Every structure is written in C-alpha cells, then in structure tokens.
C-alpha cells in the first residue's frame, strides 16, 4: 500500500440526477486510496439533499452544499474548486464513475515521478451507457510524459484519449489558470478541452494509458443530446483566440501554433457535423451548406498553405463519408419498405 499522506480533493457537481449521483458516490467510496475530501455541490435548487439521502453516514470526508440559486454547470465546478483544500484535485460529474484503483494509481505515479514540475496526470477512459462488465486495471502502469511543446500536439491531435476535467491536477495550478473557463455565450462547451492546454504551460503533463474512468453517454447528457450549434461555434472561436494568445511567445514555433489550430479545426468540425446530424429536420444539403460555413472561422486564414489544404481535404472526405452513410441508411429504409409493404414517407 502506498503512503496515504497526500490529500486529494474531489469536486462532485450534481443537478437533479440522484440515482446516478449515488453511483458516482459509490465509485468514490470504493477507492483504495482513502485520504480524500469530497465536496458535493447540488445545483438543483428545487430539491435540497442531505448526506443521508445519498447513503453517506458518519463519513467526515464528505461535505454537501445545497446551492440557494442556480449556478450553472461551469460556476458550480469552479465553486467546488474554490472549496478544495487538498494538494491535488479532480472533478467528477454526477453521471460518471472512477475505477476503484483510480486514485491509488494516480498516487503511485506521484510516488515514482519528480513532481516538482508536474501539473497534472490524466488517464484513458471507457465510454457508453452501461458500466463496463469487465473493468480491470493493470497494476503495471504505462505512462507517457509531455512538456509544454509536445503535449499540445499529441493532445489536440487526439493521439491520447482523456477528459480535461478528470485527472489528478495540482490544485494551485488549477486555481492559477482560473479553474474551468467559460467559452462562448451559452453553456460553455470546450472549457474542459482548454484546461489541459493551460495546465501544460504550468508544468509537465503525465498520461496514464490505463482506462480508469467511465464517461457515461446517455440521452440526459448535454454533450450527447444538444442541438445548439451556435453555442459550439461561439465557444470554438473563443477557444482559438485563447490558443492564439497562449502560444504567441517566441518560444513557441509558428509551426506548432499552425498544427494545433489545424487539429482543433478538425476537432470542431467533427463535433459540428454530429450536432447537425441530431436534427432530423435538417436535410443533407442544408447540413453541408451550414457545415461549410466553418471555413470562415477567424483562425482559418492564419493557417499556412499546407495546413489549409489538409483541412479542406479533411472537410471534403468527411462530407462525402457522411453523405454516403446517409444514402445507405435511406436505401435500407427503402428496401425495408418494399419488402415489408409498410408505408414509408420521404
């Protein structure tokens, strides 16, 4: 057993999902690492909770705050961060889960690394609507380390899979960057995407290749159900402006800034097409028309010629692939209609 001397703060934010919240809490109670504090912030004003309601009895590691006015998700996340007193911190949403070895694995990495210049440790994760049946973690942890120049490239290029608000993050560094940033004019997508990039400028990032988190995707999840394209577009513009400012120092080669911008433009494009695809009333040609407007995004002219060609090629390929997928779905419906004799409306 590793030394349990380091205190880890967990900020658990919730809004009207008590059954899922209890699962999230159980995943915390199952942690092999015990030196924790858990700040639960209930943003559902209409229904105050008690620790007993959540199955927590005589455990002084847990604190519950029922907000008097609705904060919204981002403000709620920053509220629990402000309350944190541990040296290291992580958020957890009320519909997601930690693997039982999540914290002990993070602690073991700290024990074997020079933490003087370490900002955060992130990890791979599972996703889905049901908890993985076989969810085991290898005790022989495989890690990769990145500095302020290498991390932006592998992260925005999606060579590693991680969730920006779930990891073991140095509390001082997280508070220094201002916690969870609000981007755009609505619920603030991409804030959790920006956080690791900001942290990488404060110190080293370590990535653990074990899957130690479960990100639940379900109809009640905003990121899986929203059709608010404008929120994503305004957030993406804010994101790219922040990136441009972050990497304006001479120590960052222009080629790095170009590559990170290209990576994020493709990231945003995939998300935008997914949002458009959720709206059945938008026809294919409308989707293509709306989608290609992304070419006018403010940072696109700043790409060099090679990356502009790469980005345009990506858009063309994705549009063709998505169009073919929709065509195949339409043909299947037609075949089903003909063979089944059922009424089918175009």
KELOKOL-760034 format. One record per atom (N, C-alpha, C, CB): x, y, z; residue in three letters. Coordinates in pm, whole numbers, plus 50000, padded with zeros to 5 digits. Glycine has a CB too. Layout:
BEGIN
XYZALA...
This chain:
BEGIN
500844988050000UNK500005000050000UNK500875012450000UNK499055000150122UNK500535022149914UNK501285034449908UNK500935043450025UNK501035041649776UNK501885052050059UNK501665061650165UNK500435070150132UNK502925070650185UNK499565071950232UNK498335079550210UNK498465093750266UNK497135072350275UNK499675099450254UNK499935112350315UNK499395124050234UNK501395114150335UNK499215122350105UNK498765133350019UNK497245134050019UNK499305131449875UNK496745145950047UNK495295147950050UNK494805151549909UNK494905159050152UNK493785144349863UNK493215146649730UNK491775151549745UNK493275133649644UNK491475162649679UNK490125168249681UNK489355163749558UNK490175183649689UNK488105160049577UNK487215156249467UNK486025165649468UNK486755141349479UNK485835172749358UNK484685181649344UNK483605174749263UNK485105195049277UNK482505171349330UNK481415163949266UNK480225173349246UNK481005151549352UNK479915176349120UNK478815185649090UNK477605177749042UNK479245196048983UNK476415182149084UNK475205174649052UNK474035183749026UNK474875165049164UNK473115178648942UNK471875185948914UNK470775175848880UNK472065196148797UNK469915173148976UNK468695165348954UNK468945151548892UNK467765173148866UNK469955144548944UNK470205130848898UNK470635122449017UNK471305130448784UNK469745121149114UNK470125115049241UNK470525100349226UNK468985116249341UNK469855092849138UNK470195078649124UNK471595077049065UNK469155071349036UNK471915085048963UNK473245084548905UNK474275090049003UNK473285092348772UNK473885100249077UNK474775106249177UNK475215095749279UNK474085118049248UNK474295087449323UNK474635077049419UNK475665067349361UNK473385069349463UNK475555064249233UNK476555055649169UNK477925062249168UNK476125052149026UNK477935075249137UNK479205082649136UNK479835082649275UNK478985097049087UNK479005084649378UNK479495084649516UNK480045070949554UNK478375088849614UNK479345060449513UNK479825046849543UNK481195044349479UNK478825036349494UNK481415050049360UNK482715048249295UNK483825055549373UNK482665053249149UNK483445065849446UNK484405072749533UNK484645064749661UNK483905087049568UNK483555059649718UNK483685051549841UNK484495038949817UNK482295047949894UNK484485033849694UNK485215021649660UNK486705023949636UNK484615015349538UNK487155036449642UNK488555039449615UNK489475033049720UNK488785054549611UNK490565027249673UNK491535021349764UNK492345032149836UNK492475012049688UNK492445043749776UNK493125054949840UNK492095062549923UNK493815064449734UNK492375064750051UNK491355069650145UNK491535084150190UNK491345060950264UNK492715089950170UNK492955103550220UNK492375113650121UNK494475106050242UNK491065115450130UNK490365124150036UNK489405133350110UNK489615115849932UNK489035144150041UNK487875151950082UNK486975152949959UNK488275166250137UNK485685152049981UNK484725152349871UNK483755163849894UNK483965138849859UNK483745173349801UNK482825184649808UNK481725182349706UNK483555198349783UNK480515179849754UNK479365177649666UNK478565190549660UNK478485165749716UNK478355195649540UNK477575207949524UNK476325204849444UNK478405218949455UNK475165205949512UNK473875203249449UNK473305216249392UNK472875196849551UNK473235216949259UNK472765229149193UNK471285228649159UNK473565231649067UNK470615217949204UNK469175216849181UNK468465223049301UNK468735201749160UNK468155235849286UNK467635243849398UNK466315238249451UNK467435258349355UNK465495232649360UNK464155227949398UNK464165216049493UNK463385224349273UNK465285208849501UNK465325196749585UNK466625195849664UNK465145184249499UNK466685202049781UNK467885200849865UNK468095186349907UNK467765209949990UNK469345182649922UNK469705169049959UNK470405168950094UNK470585162649853UNK470485157250154UNK471295155150274UNK472255143650246UNK470395152150399UNK473305142750324UNK474245131750306UNK473575118250331UNK475445133350400UNK472615118050421UNK471885105550448UNK471105101250324UNK470925107250569UNK470505111150254UNK469795108050129UNK470705100850031UNK469255120850065UNK472005103950039UNK472975098549943UNK473665086049995UNK474005109049910UNK473245081250112UNK473815069050168UNK475125071150240UNK474005059150060UNK475425083550278UNK476685086550346UNK476375089150493UNK477405098950280UNK476895080650578UNK476635081850722UNK477965081950797UNK475725070050773UNK478165092150878UNK479345093250965UNK480655092150886UNK479305082351072UNK480745099250777UNK481985099850699UNK482345114650682UNK481835092650559UNK483265119250768UNK483575133550768UNK484425138050648UNK484295137050896UNK484715128950558UNK485435132850436UNK484505139650336UNK486095120450370UNK483195138150356UNK482205143450262UNK481575156350315UNK481115132950235UNK481455166150227UNK480725178450255UNK479695180550146UNK481695190650265UNK478495184550183UNK477425186850087UNK476935201250098UNK476255176950110UNK476865207849983UNK476355221549977UNK475155221749884UNK477455231549930UNK474005226349935UNK472835228549851UNK472805243249811UNK471515224549925UNK473015245949683UNK473055259749638UNK471665266149649UNK473555260449492UNK471655278949688UNK470385286049704UNK469875291649573UNK470545297349805UNK470795294649482UNK470415299049348UNK471185290449247UNK470725314349327UNK470585288649132UNK471195280149031UNK472465286648975UNK470215277348917UNK473575279448984UNK474865284748938UNK475135281748792UNK475985279249023UNK474605270748743UNK475015265848613UNK476225256848630UNK475315277548515UNK476465248248532UNK477495237948546UNK478885243648568UNK477505229148424UNK479285253648488UNK480655258748498UNK480905265648632UNK480935268448385UNK479975274148673UNK480145280948802UNK480125271048917UNK479045291348822UNK479335260648903UNK479285250349007UNK480615243049017UNK478145240448979UNK481225240248902UNK482535233648900UNK483595242548965UNK482945230048757UNK483535255448937UNK484515264448998UNK484235266749147UNK484505277848923UNK482965265349185UNK482635266449328UNK483325255449409UNK481105265749349UNK483205242849363UNK483805231949440UNK485335233049439UNK483365218249382UNK485895238249330UNK487355240249325UNK487795250349432UNK487795245049184UNK487045261049448UNK487395271249548UNK487365265549690UNK486435283149538UNK486505255549712UNK486395249649846UNK487495239449876UNK485055243049862UNK488225235349773UNK489185224349788UNK490385228549873UNK489675219649650UNK490795219649962UNK491955222150049UNK493075212050025UNK491535221750195UNK492855202349938UNK493875192249910UNK494965197449819UNK493245180049848UNK496095190449818UNK497205194149729UNK496885191049583UNK498475186949770UNK496055180749563UNK495685176549429UNK494165175849419UNK496325162749394UNK493665177349296UNK492215179149279UNK491745171949152UNK491855194249271UNK490495167349155UNK489815162849034UNK488335165849048UNK490055147649009UNK487695168448935UNK486245169348931UNK485675155548901UNK485775179748826UNK484395153948930UNK483645142248886UNK482205146548864UNK483745130548990UNK481645143248747UNK480245146148720UNK479355135748786UNK479985146548570UNK478095139348808UNK477205130248881UNK476785118048799UNK475965137748925UNK477155117648671UNK476795105948590UNK478005097748548UNK476035110248467UNK479175100948600UNK480405093948563UNK480995086548683UNK481435103848506UNK481985077848657UNK482505069148762UNK484025068448760UNK481925055048747UNK484595066548879UNK486015063248894UNK486165048048902UNK486615070149019UNK487235042848842UNK487635029048869UNK488125028249014UNK488745024348769UNK487905017049085UNK488345015949225UNK489835019049245UNK488065002149276UNK490655016949142UNK492095019549153UNK492505033049093UNK492875008349085UNK491545041249063UNK491865054149000UNK492825062349086UNK490595062148975UNK492445065149210UNK493265073749295UNK494565067049338UNK492475077949418UNK494525054249370UNK495745047449413UNK496745046749299UNK495435033249465UNK496245045549176UNK497145045749060UNK497765059449042UNK496385041548932UNK496955069949058UNK497485083549049UNK498565085849156UNK496345093949065UNK498295080649276UNK499255082349387UNK500545074649358UNK498625077549520UNK500425062949298UNK501625055149267UNK502485062249163UNK501235041049217UNK501835069049069UNK502575076548968UNK503315088149035UNK501625081848858UNK502665094849128UNK503305105749201UNK504525100749278UNK502325112249297UNK504405088549332UNK505505083049412UNK506725079749327UNK505035070549485UNK506515077649199UNK507615073449111UNK508085084349016UNK507195061349031UNK507565096449031UNK507935107448943UNK508425119349024UNK506755111448854UNK509235127648960UNK509615140449018UNK508435149948999UNK510945146148954UNK507765153349106UNK506535161149096UNK506765176249102UNK505595157149206UNK508005180549110UNK508285194749125UNK507705202949010UNK509775197149133UNK507765197348888UNK507295204548771UNK506075197848708UNK508405205848668UNK505335190448789UNK504185183148738UNK502895191048762UNK504085169248806UNK502105192848654UNK500825199848666UNK499655190348682UNK500605208648545UNK499695179248608UNK498535170448610UNK498875156548557UNK497395176448527UNK498065146948600UNK498105133348547UNK496725130248490UNK498525122848658UNK496695125848366UNK495445122048303UNK495465107248268UNK495175130548176UNK494295101948236UNK494185087648210UNK493175084748100UNK493785080248338UNK493305073348038UNK492355068647938UNK491025065348007UNK492915056047862UNK489975063047927UNK488665060647987UNK487785052047898UNK487965073848016UNK486755046147962UNK485695039147890UNK484555049047865UNK485195026747969UNK483735045947766UNK482535053947744UNK481385044847705UNK482775064747635UNK480165049247732UNK478985041147700UNK477855044447794UNK479315026247707UNK476735037547778UNK475575039947864UNK475535030347982UNK474285038847784UNK476245019047969UNK476275009048076UNK477705007448126UNK475724995548026UNK477845005948258UNK479165003848317UNK479824991548256UNK479055002348471UNK481104992448220UNK481784980848160UNK481684968548248UNK483244984148134UNK481324957048187UNK481214944548263UNK482574940348317UNK480614933348175UNK483584941148231UNK484944937748273UNK485754950548280UNK485604927448175UNK485994954848401UNK486664967648422UNK487864965248514UNK485684978448481UNK488934960548457UNK490114957448537UNK491224967148504UNK490564943048513UNK492094969648600UNK493234978648579UNK494524971148607UNK493124991148669UNK495434971748513UNK496734965348530UNK497574973348628UNK497464963948395UNK498124966648727UNK498934973748826UNK500254978648768UNK499194964748946UNK500694972648656UNK501894977548588UNK501474989048497UNK502594966048506UNK501565001148548UNK501035012848480UNK502025017848374UNK500725023948580UNK501515019848254UNK502305025248144UNK501985040048128UNK502035017548012UNK502995048548141UNK502775062948137UNK503645069648030UNK503065069148273UNK503185081047982UNK503965089547892UNK504005103547952UNK503355089747748UNK505155110247935UNK505335123747989UNK505465133747875UNK506565124448082UNK504875145647894UNK504895155847790UNK505225169447850UNK503545156347716UNK505955177547771UNK506255191147815UNK505355200947740UNK507745194647792UNK505625213847756UNK504735223947701UNK504745224547548UNK505105237347755UNK505735218447485UNK505795218347339UNK505225205547279UNK507235220147294UNK505435194247345UNK504965181547290UNK503495178647323UNK505835170247343UNK503045182847442UNK501685179647483UNK500615185547390UNK501445184647623UNK500695198347353UNK499645203847267UNK499445196047137UNK499945218147234UNK500515190747081UNK500425183646954UNK499755170046968UNK501805181846895UNK500165162147069UNK499585148747085UNK498145149647137UNK500445140247181UNK497875159647218UNK496535161147276UNK495525165947173UNK496575170947395UNK495815176947105UNK494865182047006UNK494805172946883UNK495245196146963UNK495875165246859UNK495845155446751UNK495135142646788UNK497235152246708UNK494645142046911UNK493895130646963UNK494675117646956UNK492605129046888UNK495985118846979UNK496815106946989UNK496655100447126UNK498285110346963UNK496155108147221UNK495815102847353UNK494355106547381UNK496775108447464UNK493665097747455UNK492245099747484UNK492095102947632UNK491395087147445UNK491575114647662UNK491465118947801UNK490345129147815UNK492785124847852UNK489925131347939UNK488895141247971UNK489565152248053UNK487685134748049UNK489505164448004UNK490305175348061UNK490005178848205UNK490115187147980UNK488795175548253UNK488455179148392UNK488585167248487UNK487035184648398UNK488875155348433UNK489025143448516UNK490475138648511UNK488065132248470UNK491165139948620UNK492545135748631UNK493015139048771UNK493455142548522UNK494295138748792UNK494835143548919UNK495585156348887UNK495775132748989UNK495035167648930UNK495525180748890UNK496045188149014UNK494405188948820UNK497215194148999UNK497745202049111UNK496785213549139UNK499195207349080UNK496275214249260UNK495235223849295UNK495685238249271UNK494815222049439UNK496915241449311UNK497415255149294UNK497465258949147UNK498815256549356UNK497895249649063UNK497985252448919UNK496595254548860UNK498705240948846UNK495635246448903UNK494275247548851UNK493635260748892UNK493425235948900UNK493875264849017UNK493355277649062UNK494075289248993UNK493495278949215UNK495355287348963UNK496145297648896UNK495595300848757UNK497605293348886UNK495155290648684UNK494635292948549UNK493175297348551UNK494785280348464UNK492575298148670UNK491205302948681UNK490155292148681UNK490925312148573UNK490565279648701UNK489605268748705UNK489035265648568UNK488485272148800UNK487755262648564UNK487095258948438UNK486705271648362UNK485855250148465UNK487285273948244UNK486985286148169UNK485605285548103UNK488045288648064UNK484985297048088UNK483705298048017UNK483995303147876UNK482705307548093UNK483665295447776UNK483885299147637UNK482545300547567UNK484765288647565UNK482425310647484UNK481195312447409UNK480135319547491UNK480665299247363UNK478895318547443UNK477815326447501UNK476735317947567UNK477185334947396UNK476955304847572UNK475905296347626UNK476455287747740UNK475305287347516UNK476255274347733UNK476645265747843UNK478135262947848UNK475905252747833UNK478895267947750UNK480345267647758UNK481015254747721UNK480735271047891UNK480735249147601UNK481505237347559UNK482975240847538UNK480925231447430UNK483815230847542UNK485265231747517UNK486065237747632UNK485495239747393UNK485415241347742UNK486195245947857UNK487095235047909UNK485275250747968UNK486555222747919UNK487345211547968UNK488415207247868UNK486445199748001UNK488225210847741UNK489245208047640UNK490425217647654UNK488645209047499UNK490125229947694UNK491165240247707UNK492015238447832UNK490535253947708UNK491415233347940UNK492105232348069UNK493465225448059UNK491235224848168UNK493585213447997UNK494915206947991UNK495955215147917UNK494785193447924UNK495545222547813UNK496495230947740UNK497015242147828UNK495845236747614UNK496145247947909UNK496565258348003UNK497495252448109UNK495335265048069UNK497145240748158UNK497965234248262UNK499345230348209UNK497255221848316UNK499415226948081UNK500705222748025UNK501705234248023UNK500525217347883UNK501225246548034UNK502125258048041UNK502585260748184UNK501435270447985UNK502005253448279UNK502405254848420UNK503375243848461UNK501175254448511UNK503455233148383UNK504325222048420UNK504075209948333UNK504135218448566UNK504725199048368UNK504655186648291UNK503295180048302UNK505735177048338UNK502875173348194UNK501655165248193UNK502045150648178UNK500685169748079UNK501485142048263UNK501695127548252UNK500395121048209UNK502205121448387UNK500505111848114UNK499335104648067UNK499465089848100UNK499135106647916UNK498455084548169UNK498395070348206UNK497535063148103UNK497825068448351UNK498075052448044UNK497375045547935UNK496325035547984UNK498375038447849UNK496165034048115UNK495125025248168UNK493775032448167UNK495475020648312UNK492695024748145UNK491345030548146UNK490815030348290UNK490395022648050UNK490825041948352UNK490485042848494UNK489265051748521UNK491675048148572UNK488565055648414UNK487375063848427UNK486275058148338UNK487675078648390UNK485025061148376UNK483895057548292UNK483085069948265UNK483035046448357UNK483065074248138UNK482285085848095UNK480965080648039UNK483055094447989UNK479895083648109UNK478605078248069UNK477985086947958UNK477645077448193UNK477645080547847UNK476955087447739UNK475505082847740UNK477625084747601UNK474585092247755UNK473175088747766UNK472335100847722UNK472805084347912UNK471035098947697UNK470205109947648UNK470185122147739UNK468805105047628UNK470415120047868UNK470415131247961UNK471705139147964UNK470115126448098UNK472715134247893UNK474005141047887UNK473935152147783UNK475155131047854UNK474255164447824UNK474125175947735UNK475005174547612UNK474475188647809UNK476235169747630UNK477155168847517UNK476695158547414UNK478545165247567UNK475845148947456UNK475375138547365UNK474015141847303UNK475295125247438UNK473355152347353UNK471995154947308UNK471775169047252UNK471055152747421UNK472685178247279UNK472455192047238UNK472385193647086UNK473535201047294UNK471535202847042UNK471485206746901UNK471845221546886UNK470085203946841UNK472425227146990UNK472775241446992UNK474105243546921UNK472855246747138UNK474025244346789UNK475235246046708UNK475925259346736UNK474885245046560UNK475125269746759UNK475705283046782UNK476575283346907UNK474605293446793UNK476165275847010UNK476965275447133UNK478355269747105UNK476265266947241UNK478415259347024UNK479705253346989UNK480525262546900UNK479485239946919UNK479865269846811UNK480605278646722UNK481205290546796UNK479705283646610UNK480445296446885UNK480995307846960UNK482095303147055UNK479885314947041UNK481915291147113UNK482935285647202UNK484215282347126UNK482415273047273UNK484065277047003UNK485255273446925UNK486055285846886UNK484865265546800UNK485375296746855UNK486085309146823UNK486825314546944UNK485095319746770UNK486175314147060UNK486845318347183UNK488055309547211UNK485865317847303UNK487885296547190UNK488965287047213UNK490175290447127UNK488495272647184UNK489945292546998UNK491055295346906UNK491725308646938UNK490565295346763UNK490945318246985UNK491545331047027UNK492435329147149UNK490435341347057UNK491985320747242UNK492785318047361UNK494075310847323UNK491975309647461UNK493985301547228UNK495155294247182UNK496155303747116UNK494745283247083UNK495635312747035UNK496495322346967UNK497255330947068UNK495665331246873UNK496555334747175UNK497195342847280UNK498175334447361UNK496125348847374UNK497795322147391UNK498615313247474UNK499955310447410UNK497885300247500UNK499965308747279UNK501185304747210UNK501835316047129UNK500885293247118UNK501625328447173UNK502205339647099UNK503665342347136UNK501385352147125UNK504155336347244UNK505555338547284UNK506505332847180UNK505825332047422UNK507665339147162UNK508655334547063UNK509125320247086UNK509845343647062UNK508995315347210UNK509455301747240UNK508615291047173UNK509455299447390UNK507435294847125UNK506555285347056UNK506715287046905UNK505075287347099UNK507245276946836UNK507415277846691UNK506075279946622UNK508095265246636UNK506085287846515UNK504835290346443UNK504235277546388UNK505065300246330UNK505095267946356UNK504605255246304UNK503755248046408UNK505765246346260UNK504095249546536UNK503305243546643UNK501925249846650UNK504025244946779UNK501885263146645UNK500605270246651UNK499725266346533UNK500835285546653UNK500325265446414UNK499575261446295UNK498995247446310UNK500465262046172UNK499815238246361UNK499375224446375UNK498275223046480UNK500555215546412UNK498425230046592UNK497395229546697UNK496085235446645UNK497865237246822UNK496175246446571UNK494975252546512UNK494305242946415UNK495335265746441UNK495095236646329UNK494555226846234UNK493865215446308UNK495675221346144UNK494525210146411UNK493945199146489UNK492605203046550UNK494895194846599UNK492545215246604UNK491305219546669UNK490205222446568UNK491565231846754UNK490555227546451UNK489545229846348UNK488905216646306UNK490165236846225UNK489695206146293UNK489135193046259UNK488295187646376UNK490265183046222UNK488765189946496UNK488005185946617UNK486635192546616UNK488785189746748UNK486615205746596UNK485355213146595UNK484445208446482UNK485615228046581UNK485015205546367UNK484225201346251UNK483505188246277UNK485125200046128UNK484185178746338UNK483565165946373UNK482395168246469UNK484615156346437UNK482605176746569UNK481535179646665UNK480345186446598UNK482065188346780UNK480625195946509UNK479535203246442UNK478705194046355UNK480105214646358UNK479365185046283UNK478605175846200UNK477745166646285UNK479545167546112UNK478275162346401UNK477485153746492UNK476255161246543UNK478365149046612UNK476415174046574UNK475275182146622UNK474235183646512UNK475755196146670UNK474675186546390UNK473745187746277UNK473015174646251UNK474495192146151UNK473695163646270UNK473105150446243UNK472035146746344UNK474175139846242UNK472015153446459UNK470985150646561UNK469645156946526UNK471455155546696UNK469645166046430UNK468415173146395UNK467835167146268UNK468665188346377UNK466805158746279UNK466265151646161UNK465595161046062UNK465285141046205UNK465225173146105UNK464545182546016UNK465505189345918UNK463805193046097UNK466805188445947UNK467805194645859UNK468195184645752UNK469055199445939UNK467915188045625UNK468225179145515UNK469725179145484UNK467435183145390UNK470145169145404UNK471555167045377UNK472225179445319UNK471735155445283UNK471615185545216UNK472255196945152UNK472305209045245UNK471535200545023UNK471285210045332UNK471325220745433UNK472485218445529UNK469985221345511UNK472695205845567UNK473795202745658UNK475135206345596UNK473775187845695UNK475295202945469UNK476555205945401UNK476755221045392UNK476575199745260UNK475675228345360UNK475755242945349UNK476125249345483UNK474415248645300UNK475445244945590UNK475725250445723UNK477145246745767UNK474695245345826UNK477485234345740UNK478785229145784UNK479945236645720UNK478885214245753UNK479855239145588UNK480965245445518UNK481175260045556UNK480745244345370UNK480235265945626UNK480435279545674UNK481585280445774UNK479145284845739UNK481945268845826UNK483045268445921UNK484365273145858UNK483215254245977UNK484395273345724UNK485585277945654UNK485885292645685UNK485435275945504UNK484865299745730UNK485065313945757UNK485495316545901UNK483785321545728UNK485795305945975UNK486205307646114UNK487445316546122UNK486485293946180UNK487525324546228UNK488505335446234UNK489955330646218UNK488365342646365UNK490295318846267UNK491685314446263UNK492055307046134UNK491975305646380UNK491065304246049UNK491385296745927UNK492385304145838UNK490115294045849UNK492255317345818UNK493245324245734UNK494665324045791UNK492825338445714UNK494795321145920UNK496125321245983UNK496895308345957UNK495985323346132UNK496225298045905UNK496925285745873UNK497855287945754UNK495925274345844UNK498955280545751UNK499805281245633UNK499145273345519UNK501235275745663UNK499695274645401UNK499065268845281UNK498915253745292UNK499885272245157UNK499935247045342UNK499895232445353UNK498755228145445UNK501235226945406UNK498625234545560UNK497585230745655UNK496185234545605UNK497835237245789UNK496095245245526UNK494805248445465UNK494355237245371UNK494885261845388UNK495285232145292UNK494975221145201UNK494565208745280UNK496175218045110UNK495305205845387UNK494995194145472UNK493595195445531UNK496035192645585UNK493265207345580UNK491965209645642UNK490835208445540UNK491935223345710UNK491015214645423UNK489995213745319UNK489795199245274UNK490395222545198UNK490885191645261UNK490775177545225UNK490005169745330UNK492165171445206UNK490255172945455UNK489545166445565UNK488055169145556UNK490095171245701UNK487675181745532UNK486265185345522UNK485585178045408UNK486105200345505UNK486245177445293UNK485685170645176UNK485465155845206UNK486595172345053UNK486485149345263UNK486395135045294UNK485275132245394UNK487735129845349UNK485195140745498UNK484175138445600UNK482785140645544UNK484415147545720UNK482615150745458UNK481315153445397UNK480885141845308UNK481355166445317UNK481825136845226UNK481505125545136UNK481155113145217UNK482695122545041UNK481975110245319UNK481745098345401UNK480385099045471UNK482875096745505UNK480065110745527UNK478795112345598UNK477615111745502UNK478775125645675UNK477785117445381UNK476715117145280UNK476435102745237UNK477095125745158UNK477495094945215UNK477335080945177UNK476625073045287UNK478695074545145UNK476955076145412UNK476315069245525UNK474815072045526UNK476955073745658UNK474445084745503UNK473025088345500UNK472325081845382UNK472865103545493UNK473015080945268UNK472445074745150UNK472165059945175UNK473375076345030UNK473115053145239UNK472945038945270UNK471775036845365UNK474245033145332UNK471665045845465UNK470535044845558UNK469205046445485UNK470645055345669UNK469155055745387UNK467935057745309UNK467585045745224UNK468085069845222UNK468605039545164UNK468375027645082UNK467865016045166UNK469655023645009UNK468395014745287UNK467925004045376UNK466455005945413UNK468795003645504UNK466075018445436UNK464675021245467UNK463775017745348UNK464485036045507UNK464295021145227UNK463525018245106UNK463345003245088UNK464205024344983UNK464434995645106UNK464364981045094UNK463414975345197UNK465764974845109UNK463484980445319UNK462604975745426UNK461154978645392UNK462974982345560UNK460904990445332UNK459534994145294UNK459004984845185UNK459485008745246UNK459854982145085UNK459434973644973UNK459174959345019UNK460484973744861UNK460084954045101UNK459964940045145UNK458874938245249UNK461274935145201UNK458634948545329UNK457654947345437UNK456294952345400UNK458114954645555UNK456224960345292UNK454904965245248UNK454354976045337UNK453914953945242UNK455204981845424UNK454724992145515UNK454795005645447UNK455544992345644UNK454075015045499UNK454075028445445UNK455345035545484UNK452855036245492UNK455945042345389UNK457225049045417UNK457165063045356UNK458445040845360UNK457375073145433UNK457295086945384UNK458695092645369UNK456445095745481UNK458895099845260UNK460175106145232UNK460325118945313UNK460325109045083UNK
